[in-house]
């Protein structure tokens, strides 16, 4: 067996073993010890490819972890879906420990070792550009994990010790910015060049220029994340990002192409299980706005209700309220009454839609929010807001018209009742309200950003916690006494396996780095809006 196949085979074995264990000691191996000797430059590309696929849940072996991380938690807390399976209680705010164990172990057992190896090997072998790319990828990968749990093992992952300390989220975010400070000048100095990785760089084919745009947009995302806890740092990092090259068009989007049969979109697997449908919040917002993107997001319901359609418009896309009781889920056929994902996400065995890491539309909404604060973003809040909407429509080949054939961006439409009875949770219009309050304008920006992010629920849930927007319907029921129906969980608890095998570290994190009890009601460090 050649060295690259040996390395990949060992990683696969480690992944399969770790998917069945709670022992973090096993997950904390130094990935550089997995090879018998150094890889060649050509073999290194296979490692980078794995490091890019894995945290994006694209290997078929990641279907279970994708469900345990995104489908059962962020998809429903980010407001895109509701669960139809009677025993799925995360929709009623039960933060199921066994599911979270699987999510945590997948990242630290499969994704983190490959990311670390790809970055460290590049540094040790003088691959300066490739090291910068992997630094940016590390930041993207880990920020999603800390935004689930708060404090996590970060700087000392791979220390080969039996105890792995947790880092406070404030320290992790500061390191993110420091890491981007290290990577971005390297990307700038390689302007116009292409990495030897070529097609093994699944996102940009080795383009230093495109990685630079992604790095700046990612910095801007993280800068906005800390706006309410560290406004000065937020402004400084946001203005630094906006001064550089940015994701400007959909040709700049950070995307990993899916391919059948091994690297398909995970939704194309889990939609076959029939366990979730579109939320009432999605119906309220997209129906009220007469949003043409709905055809790319959802499928017509098997049994649509035309009685609450907009005047003169057929809207067969139906949502269901979150927090349904077990009895109602057992007695009502929500899978027929509410919409599944669009056909592209439900074709069994198909590659499915490409995986969007970050799109240009988001970068415009981020700059709109910065401009709303009076920061130097290079434009006005309104201009960036409207360009974000236009860019999102263009991503789907749409001309910017709503379902009535009128200009979407100029529309005064507001969210609608999802069922013709329950009032819409918000009356925020599409057309930018230049005379509105700063807070109402923020709601507009985040609501349109939420639409454009679909189905990136990990980011949608983070923004809901950070800003309070979009406005959602209350849950029908909550089974968690710490989390009322009118909010969402602020984080997920630390996993059981950590209390067994890494107990000193996790207990120290609870005592000194969490700022509250280890439950779903304790806000993360950046979740500090007054």
Secondary structure, DSSP 8 states (H G I E B T S, - for coil): --HHHHHHHHHHHHHHHHTT---HHHHT--GGGG-SS---HHHHHHHHHHHHHHHTT-SGGGHHHHIIIIIIIIHHHTTSEEE-STT-GGGGT---HHHHHHHHHHIIIIIHHHHHHHHHHHHHTT-HHHHHHHHHHHHHHHHHHHHHHSSBS-TTTT--SS----B-HHHHHHHHHHHHHHHHHHHHHTTT-B-TTGGGSTTTTTBHHHHHHHHHHHHHHHHHHTTTT-HHHHHHHHHHHHTS----SGGG-EEE--BTTTB--THHHHGGG--EEEBHHHHHHHHHTT-TTHHHHB---TT--GGGS-TT-------B-SS--HHHHHHS-HHHHS--B-HHHH-TTS--S-EEEE-HHHHHHHHHHHHHTT---SS-HHHHHHHHHHHHHHHTT--SB-TTSSBSTT---B---SSSSS--S---BSS--TTS-HHHHHHHHHHHHHHHHTT-HHHHHHHHHHH--S-----S----TTS-TTS--S-----HHHHHHSHHHHHHHHHHTSSS-SSTTS--TT----
